[in-house]
């Protein structure tokens, strides 16, 4: 267009300004979407607090609820993704606390829904439970024991202790003492000899 026969020199500038504004809007939208994706990826777990009414502050249903206790920075109830392992549960709880016996924990083991994962302190023995007659009796926890602890049991040598741990790694935690029958090399007689010496 012209004004009094002169070309309108402002039109190209207006078009250039409009184009620049559109580009800025698109870039701003892309940055907003990218920030939202990064925020979602940075929160793979959530901590759950139990209120007086028995509800939780979890907004969405969880795949796994795991109670992490013992020598961790922030003991508590955590919600983990399906397929999570002990290393994920401990990371959710802030990592090992000072004095934790991290060598006694199998970080590669899968965790199961409803599990209590207790991280022992250095020098802590097996959990004492009440035995017959009310006397305190030390039992080996099949879900947390390492090879050395399992070898303290009668007729359990290094090879059988390794098989017990391999079964636990492959199948998750023992839910009953009778699960030992699924471990190659353990039969009914050995199970009966171990029944009062182990716990799950």
ZADO-1210 file (C-alpha; in nm, 4 decimals, padded with zeros to 6 digits):
<atoms>
<atom x="00.0000" y="00.0000" z="00.0000" code="UNK" pos="1"/>
<atom x="00.1056" y="00.3625" z="-00.0472" code="UNK" pos="2"/>
<atom x="00.0245" y="00.6890" z="00.1187" code="UNK" pos="3"/>
<atom x="00.0155" y="00.9777" z="-00.1306" code="UNK" pos="4"/>
<atom x="00.1986" y="00.7606" z="-00.3753" code="UNK" pos="5"/>
<atom x="00.4729" y="00.6652" z="-00.1288" code="UNK" pos="6"/>
<atom x="00.5280" y="00.2956" z="-00.0277" code="UNK" pos="7"/>
<atom x="00.4255" y="00.2024" z="00.3281" code="UNK" pos="8"/>
<atom x="00.7676" y="00.1315" z="00.4782" code="UNK" pos="9"/>
<atom x="00.6269" y="00.0267" z="00.8225" code="UNK" pos="10"/>
<atom x="00.4496" y="-00.2877" z="00.6891" code="UNK" pos="11"/>
<atom x="00.7577" y="-00.5139" z="00.6689" code="UNK" pos="12"/>
<atom x="00.8536" y="-00.4037" z="01.0198" code="UNK" pos="13"/>
<atom x="00.5073" y="-00.4818" z="01.1512" code="UNK" pos="14"/>
<atom x="00.5143" y="-00.8241" z="00.9901" code="UNK" pos="15"/>
<atom x="00.8593" y="-00.8917" z="01.1370" code="UNK" pos="16"/>
<atom x="00.7430" y="-00.7842" z="01.4845" code="UNK" pos="17"/>
<atom x="00.4325" y="-01.0042" z="01.4660" code="UNK" pos="18"/>
<atom x="00.6431" y="-01.3028" z="01.3569" code="UNK" pos="19"/>
<atom x="00.8865" y="-01.2498" z="01.6447" code="UNK" pos="20"/>
<atom x="00.5976" y="-01.2373" z="01.8961" code="UNK" pos="21"/>
<atom x="00.4582" y="-01.5682" z="01.7660" code="UNK" pos="22"/>
<atom x="00.7999" y="-01.7338" z="01.7958" code="UNK" pos="23"/>
<atom x="00.8388" y="-01.6071" z="02.1548" code="UNK" pos="24"/>
<atom x="00.4974" y="-01.7500" z="02.2515" code="UNK" pos="25"/>
<atom x="00.5869" y="-02.0914" z="02.1041" code="UNK" pos="26"/>
<atom x="00.9246" y="-02.0964" z="02.2850" code="UNK" pos="27"/>
<atom x="00.7569" y="-02.0040" z="02.6156" code="UNK" pos="28"/>
<atom x="00.5054" y="-02.2883" z="02.5773" code="UNK" pos="29"/>
<atom x="00.7825" y="-02.5387" z="02.4979" code="UNK" pos="30"/>
<atom x="00.9807" y="-02.4323" z="02.8071" code="UNK" pos="31"/>
<atom x="00.6705" y="-02.4672" z="03.0284" code="UNK" pos="32"/>
<atom x="00.6025" y="-02.8209" z="02.9006" code="UNK" pos="33"/>
<atom x="00.9693" y="-02.9214" z="02.9493" code="UNK" pos="34"/>
<atom x="00.9681" y="-02.7952" z="03.3096" code="UNK" pos="35"/>
<atom x="00.6513" y="-02.9948" z="03.3828" code="UNK" pos="36"/>
<atom x="00.8077" y="-03.3143" z="03.2443" code="UNK" pos="37"/>
<atom x="01.1281" y="-03.2662" z="03.4468" code="UNK" pos="38"/>
<atom x="00.9337" y="-03.2056" z="03.7676" code="UNK" pos="39"/>
<atom x="00.7333" y="-03.5243" z="03.7151" code="UNK" pos="40"/>
<atom x="01.0475" y="-03.7302" z="03.6504" code="UNK" pos="41"/>
<atom x="01.2229" y="-03.6035" z="03.9632" code="UNK" pos="42"/>
<atom x="00.9643" y="-03.7551" z="04.2019" code="UNK" pos="43"/>
<atom x="00.9579" y="-04.1332" z="04.1518" code="UNK" pos="44"/>
<atom x="00.8546" y="-04.2058" z="04.5107" code="UNK" pos="45"/>
<atom x="00.6409" y="-04.0408" z="04.7706" code="UNK" pos="46"/>
<atom x="00.6375" y="-04.0587" z="05.1473" code="UNK" pos="47"/>
<atom x="00.3075" y="-04.1454" z="05.3099" code="UNK" pos="48"/>
<atom x="00.1957" y="-04.0016" z="05.6433" code="UNK" pos="49"/>
<atom x="-00.0754" y="-04.1768" z="05.8403" code="UNK" pos="50"/>
<atom x="-00.3282" y="-03.9383" z="05.9972" code="UNK" pos="51"/>
<atom x="-00.5499" y="-03.9948" z="06.3001" code="UNK" pos="52"/>
<atom x="-00.8388" y="-04.1053" z="06.0823" code="UNK" pos="53"/>
<atom x="-00.6343" y="-04.3817" z="05.9215" code="UNK" pos="54"/>
<atom x="-00.6116" y="-04.2134" z="05.5793" code="UNK" pos="55"/>
<atom x="-00.3023" y="-04.1223" z="05.3842" code="UNK" pos="56"/>
<atom x="-00.1923" y="-03.8154" z="05.1973" code="UNK" pos="57"/>
<atom x="-00.1183" y="-04.0211" z="04.8848" code="UNK" pos="58"/>
<atom x="-00.3174" y="-03.8754" z="04.6007" code="UNK" pos="59"/>
<atom x="-00.2865" y="-04.1773" z="04.3744" code="UNK" pos="60"/>
<atom x="-00.2964" y="-04.5532" z="04.4347" code="UNK" pos="61"/>
<atom x="00.0485" y="-04.7018" z="04.4914" code="UNK" pos="62"/>
<atom x="00.2128" y="-05.0098" z="04.3520" code="UNK" pos="63"/>
<atom x="00.4132" y="-05.0988" z="04.6655" code="UNK" pos="64"/>
<atom x="00.3914" y="-04.9797" z="05.0259" code="UNK" pos="65"/>
<atom x="00.7178" y="-05.0418" z="05.2134" code="UNK" pos="66"/>
<atom x="00.7928" y="-04.9536" z="05.5767" code="UNK" pos="67"/>
<atom x="01.1623" y="-04.8634" z="05.6015" code="UNK" pos="68"/>
<atom x="01.2960" y="-04.8667" z="05.9577" code="UNK" pos="69"/>
<atom x="01.6234" y="-04.8886" z="06.1462" code="UNK" pos="70"/>
<atom x="01.9441" y="-04.7122" z="06.0458" code="UNK" pos="71"/>
<atom x="01.8197" y="-04.4859" z="05.7663" code="UNK" pos="72"/>
<atom x="01.8060" y="-04.1067" z="05.7524" code="UNK" pos="73"/>
<atom x="01.4249" y="-04.0825" z="05.7432" code="UNK" pos="74"/>
<atom x="01.2446" y="-04.4001" z="05.8572" code="UNK" pos="75"/>
<atom x="00.8827" y="-04.4177" z="05.7470" code="UNK" pos="76"/>
<atom x="00.6248" y="-04.5615" z="05.5091" code="UNK" pos="77"/>
<atom x="00.7081" y="-04.5154" z="05.1414" code="UNK" pos="78"/>
<atom x="00.5276" y="-04.5768" z="04.8131" code="UNK" pos="79"/>
<atom x="00.7479" y="-04.7310" z="04.5436" code="UNK" pos="80"/>
<atom x="00.6961" y="-04.8312" z="04.1828" code="UNK" pos="81"/>
<atom x="00.6250" y="-05.1928" z="04.0987" code="UNK" pos="82"/>
<atom x="00.9529" y="-05.3803" z="04.0562" code="UNK" pos="83"/>
<atom x="01.1394" y="-05.1610" z="04.3073" code="UNK" pos="84"/>
<atom x="01.4345" y="-05.3072" z="04.4933" code="UNK" pos="85"/>
<atom x="01.5861" y="-05.2568" z="04.8378" code="UNK" pos="86"/>
<atom x="01.8203" y="-04.9894" z="04.6995" code="UNK" pos="87"/>
<atom x="01.5136" y="-04.7861" z="04.5892" code="UNK" pos="88"/>
<atom x="01.3483" y="-04.8152" z="04.9322" code="UNK" pos="89"/>
<atom x="01.6637" y="-04.7030" z="05.1134" code="UNK" pos="90"/>
<atom x="01.7127" y="-04.4144" z="04.8700" code="UNK" pos="91"/>
<atom x="01.3521" y="-04.3055" z="04.9326" code="UNK" pos="92"/>
<atom x="01.4285" y="-04.3015" z="05.3060" code="UNK" pos="93"/>
<atom x="01.7233" y="-04.0685" z="05.2545" code="UNK" pos="94"/>
<atom x="01.9956" y="-04.3335" z="05.2425" code="UNK" pos="95"/>
<atom x="02.1856" y="-04.5143" z="05.5163" code="UNK" pos="96"/>
<atom x="02.2219" y="-04.3356" z="05.8493" code="UNK" pos="97"/>
<atom x="02.5606" y="-04.3056" z="06.0158" code="UNK" pos="98"/>
<atom x="02.6502" y="-04.6387" z="06.1758" code="UNK" pos="99"/>
<atom x="02.4279" y="-04.8475" z="05.9470" code="UNK" pos="100"/>
<atom x="02.5533" y="-05.1951" z="05.8598" code="UNK" pos="101"/>
<atom x="02.5088" y="-05.1549" z="05.4852" code="UNK" pos="102"/>
<atom x="02.6948" y="-05.4811" z="05.4185" code="UNK" pos="103"/>
<atom x="02.4114" y="-05.6716" z="05.5918" code="UNK" pos="104"/>
<atom x="02.1540" y="-05.5473" z="05.3408" code="UNK" pos="105"/>
<atom x="02.1027" y="-05.7005" z="04.9967" code="UNK" pos="106"/>
<atom x="02.0460" y="-05.3879" z="04.7865" code="UNK" pos="107"/>
<atom x="01.9535" y="-05.5890" z="04.4748" code="UNK" pos="108"/>
<atom x="01.6637" y="-05.7792" z="04.6335" code="UNK" pos="109"/>
<atom x="01.3131" y="-05.6931" z="04.5055" code="UNK" pos="110"/>
<atom x="01.0791" y="-05.5551" z="04.7716" code="UNK" pos="111"/>
<atom x="00.7206" y="-05.6689" z="04.8156" code="UNK" pos="112"/>
<atom x="00.4027" y="-05.4835" z="04.9045" code="UNK" pos="113"/>
<atom x="00.3520" y="-05.4538" z="05.2809" code="UNK" pos="114"/>
<atom x="00.7135" y="-05.5342" z="05.3633" code="UNK" pos="115"/>
<atom x="00.8974" y="-05.3882" z="05.6603" code="UNK" pos="116"/>
<atom x="01.2601" y="-05.3314" z="05.5646" code="UNK" pos="117"/>
<atom x="01.4724" y="-05.2970" z="05.8781" code="UNK" pos="118"/>
<atom x="01.8300" y="-05.1732" z="05.8284" code="UNK" pos="119"/>
<atom x="02.0515" y="-05.2900" z="06.1163" code="UNK" pos="120"/>
<atom x="02.3256" y="-05.0873" z="06.2799" code="UNK" pos="121"/>
<atom x="02.6824" y="-05.2179" z="06.2869" code="UNK" pos="122"/>
<atom x="02.7124" y="-05.4871" z="06.5548" code="UNK" pos="123"/>
<atom x="02.3379" y="-05.5387" z="06.5835" code="UNK" pos="124"/>
<atom x="02.2480" y="-05.9077" z="06.6159" code="UNK" pos="125"/>
<atom x="01.9357" y="-06.0874" z="06.4969" code="UNK" pos="126"/>
<atom x="01.6024" y="-05.9717" z="06.6344" code="UNK" pos="127"/>
<atom x="01.5186" y="-06.1300" z="06.9682" code="UNK" pos="128"/>
<atom x="01.1772" y="-06.2934" z="06.9787" code="UNK" pos="129"/>
<atom x="00.9860" y="-06.4602" z="07.2548" code="UNK" pos="130"/>
<atom x="01.0337" y="-06.8365" z="07.2534" code="UNK" pos="131"/>
<atom x="00.8676" y="-07.1191" z="07.4470" code="UNK" pos="132"/>
<atom x="00.8455" y="-07.0535" z="07.8162" code="UNK" pos="133"/>
<atom x="00.8771" y="-06.6784" z="07.7569" code="UNK" pos="134"/>
<atom x="01.2578" y="-06.6853" z="07.7252" code="UNK" pos="135"/>
<atom x="01.4129" y="-06.4573" z="07.4666" code="UNK" pos="136"/>
<atom x="01.5430" y="-06.6617" z="07.1794" code="UNK" pos="137"/>
<atom x="01.7530" y="-06.5323" z="06.8905" code="UNK" pos="138"/>
<atom x="01.6122" y="-06.6285" z="06.5530" code="UNK" pos="139"/>
<atom x="01.7594" y="-06.5750" z="06.2087" code="UNK" pos="140"/>
<atom x="01.5334" y="-06.3646" z="05.9875" code="UNK" pos="141"/>
<atom x="01.5170" y="-06.5376" z="05.6489" code="UNK" pos="142"/>
<atom x="01.4369" y="-06.2063" z="05.4782" code="UNK" pos="143"/>
<atom x="01.7369" y="-06.0082" z="05.6031" code="UNK" pos="144"/>
<atom x="02.0036" y="-06.2672" z="05.6908" code="UNK" pos="145"/>
<atom x="02.3278" y="-06.2773" z="05.4942" code="UNK" pos="146"/>
<atom x="02.5355" y="-06.5889" z="05.4256" code="UNK" pos="147"/>
<atom x="02.7225" y="-06.5630" z="05.7578" code="UNK" pos="148"/>
<atom x="02.3989" y="-06.5451" z="05.9592" code="UNK" pos="149"/>
<atom x="02.2454" y="-06.8383" z="05.7723" code="UNK" pos="150"/>
<atom x="02.5570" y="-07.0497" z="05.8343" code="UNK" pos="151"/>
<atom x="02.4926" y="-07.0270" z="06.2088" code="UNK" pos="152"/>
<atom x="02.1933" y="-07.2567" z="06.1552" code="UNK" pos="153"/>
<atom x="02.2398" y="-07.6331" z="06.1911" code="UNK" pos="154"/>
<atom x="02.3187" y="-07.8223" z="05.8675" code="UNK" pos="155"/>
<atom x="02.3373" y="-07.4971" z="05.6671" code="UNK" pos="156"/>
<atom x="02.6714" y="-07.4574" z="05.4912" code="UNK" pos="157"/>
<atom x="02.7961" y="-07.1886" z="05.2510" code="UNK" pos="158"/>
<atom x="02.6397" y="-07.3504" z="04.9415" code="UNK" pos="159"/>
<atom x="02.2952" y="-07.3943" z="05.0969" code="UNK" pos="160"/>
<atom x="02.3079" y="-07.0446" z="05.2475" code="UNK" pos="161"/>
<atom x="02.3784" y="-06.9062" z="04.8986" code="UNK" pos="162"/>
<atom x="02.0825" y="-07.1021" z="04.7560" code="UNK" pos="163"/>
<atom x="01.8515" y="-06.9565" z="05.0228" code="UNK" pos="164"/>
<atom x="01.9605" y="-06.6038" z="04.9301" code="UNK" pos="165"/>
<atom x="01.9327" y="-06.6791" z="04.5572" code="UNK" pos="166"/>
<atom x="01.5757" y="-06.8021" z="04.6088" code="UNK" pos="167"/>
<atom x="01.4936" y="-06.4863" z="04.8066" code="UNK" pos="168"/>
<atom x="01.6425" y="-06.2635" z="04.5338" code="UNK" pos="169"/>
<atom x="01.4447" y="-06.4416" z="04.2630" code="UNK" pos="170"/>
<atom x="01.1093" y="-06.4772" z="04.4432" code="UNK" pos="171"/>
<atom x="01.0917" y="-06.1926" z="04.6951" code="UNK" pos="172"/>
<atom x="01.0624" y="-06.2242" z="05.0694" code="UNK" pos="173"/>
<atom x="00.9794" y="-06.5444" z="05.2528" code="UNK" pos="174"/>
<atom x="00.6190" y="-06.5251" z="05.3725" code="UNK" pos="175"/>
<atom x="00.6312" y="-06.8450" z="05.5797" code="UNK" pos="176"/>
<atom x="00.9013" y="-07.0751" z="05.7134" code="UNK" pos="177"/>
<atom x="00.7547" y="-07.3483" z="05.4896" code="UNK" pos="178"/>
<atom x="00.8807" y="-07.1529" z="05.1863" code="UNK" pos="179"/>
<atom x="01.2209" y="-07.3058" z="05.2632" code="UNK" pos="180"/>
<atom x="01.0942" y="-07.6284" z="05.1051" code="UNK" pos="181"/>
<atom x="01.1185" y="-07.4528" z="04.7673" code="UNK" pos="182"/>
<atom x="01.4955" y="-07.4104" z="04.8147" code="UNK" pos="183"/>
<atom x="01.6886" y="-07.6980" z="04.6514" code="UNK" pos="184"/>
<atom x="01.8493" y="-07.9141" z="04.9202" code="UNK" pos="185"/>
<atom x="01.5971" y="-07.8457" z="05.1983" code="UNK" pos="186"/>
<atom x="01.3491" y="-08.1223" z="05.2769" code="UNK" pos="187"/>
<atom x="01.0882" y="-08.1873" z="05.5443" code="UNK" pos="188"/>
<atom x="01.3373" y="-08.3112" z="05.8068" code="UNK" pos="189"/>
<atom x="01.5670" y="-08.0098" z="05.7696" code="UNK" pos="190"/>
<atom x="01.2675" y="-07.7774" z="05.7756" code="UNK" pos="191"/>
<atom x="01.1560" y="-07.9207" z="06.1102" code="UNK" pos="192"/>
<atom x="01.5066" y="-07.8747" z="06.2516" code="UNK" pos="193"/>
<atom x="01.5051" y="-07.5093" z="06.1426" code="UNK" pos="194"/>
<atom x="01.1450" y="-07.4162" z="06.2217" code="UNK" pos="195"/>
<atom x="01.2123" y="-07.2829" z="06.5739" code="UNK" pos="196"/>
<atom x="01.5404" y="-07.1137" z="06.4766" code="UNK" pos="197"/>
<atom x="01.4233" y="-06.8885" z="06.1923" code="UNK" pos="198"/>
<atom x="01.1624" y="-06.6193" z="06.1401" code="UNK" pos="199"/>
<atom x="01.0067" y="-06.4337" z="05.8468" code="UNK" pos="200"/>
</atoms>
